Amino acid sequence: MLIKPSCNFVQRLALICLGIGMFTAALHALAQATYPNKPVRFFVPFTAGSGTDIVARTVADVISKSLGQPVLIENRPGAGGTIAASQVAKSDPDGYTILVHSSGHALNPSIYPNLPYDTVKDLWGVTPIAALPNVLVVSPARGWKSVSDMLAAAKAAPGQLNYASAGMGSATHLNAEKFKLQAGIDAVHVPFKGTPEALSDVIGGRNDWFFAPLSSALPLIKDGKLQALAVSTAQRSQALPQVPTTIEAGVSGSDYVFWVGMLVPSATPSPIVKRLHDEVIKALALAEVKDKLNRLGAEPMPMSPEAFNAFIKVEMDAAAKIAKAAGLKGS
């Protein structure tokens, strides 16, 4: 025989559930109102000294002061940035675990078929931080003074030259693949965990060329350890005004913009997203930050969260076309 719960019991149960819901909501509201009350972590998917890492640290140094909490950089390299992205996507959506990724974020879904996160659904863009050129660098020992010199060597020995990247699916990889397609050359991809390691191999002559973030390569270019042949953007970089773009060097349609942006788990409350967005925008408006980015060859790239997320989808479509044309597949 079933016993029907009394109306009083049902009412009390409903009141208890309502109370729990109100208490939980109050806790969330309190957490948002007091945010942040502990250190914030920036997960960077590449090694220290990479372009993404340098931009992340530039912003972290400033917003840690306005947030009133330390901003800690955690470098989590590997798999084109997907290791760090997965860790952030699965973290508590409380604003304390933040992903600072590059434009390679838009390529990853096209070459890694079994990502443990959904690029669009699980991560929400806060804002891009900066756009910076990649620069095509080679060892001076190669004797190549121009893009034409390098292309002549590549076409004379198809598949014999190799090129470095900061990892399979990284922005530096996508840039090189787009250049290869437009230039009509064949070369072997050699991925590394980050930009510094790739630069070392190019300097040492073990890799022939590399589309390196200008922020990382610039000091080595100025010291004469690397030869800059071209920049990847549609316009020349103010940091290297004498260096042509890849388009000016004769490879039409090869321009590529390396951007660095901030993302959080998609369930992060909108007041926290807004706070982070506003802090980054304020930092990018500071003369000291503008000056530092300019010296790195980078430019501020502020957007609203909504605009950034729409931009990511456009970038994903463009990256997918390059990945398909180049036959890119990650492991």
Secondary structure, DSSP 8 states (H G I E B T S, - for coil): ------HHHHHHHHHHHHHHHHHHHHHHHHHHHT--SS-EEEEESS-TTSHHHHHHHHHHHHHHHHHTS-EEEEE---GGGHHHHHHHHTS-SSSSEEEEEEGGGGTHHHH-TT-SS-TTTTEEEEEEEEEE-EEEEE-GGG---SHHHHHHHHHHSTTT-EEEESSTTSHHHHHHHHHHHHHT---EEEE-SSHHHHHHHHHTTSSSEEEEEHHHHHHHHHTTSSEEEEESSSS--TTSTTS-BTTTTT-TT----EEEEEEEETTS-HHHHHHHHHHHHHHHTSHHHHHHHHHTT-EE----HHHHHHHHHHHHHHHHHHHHHHT----
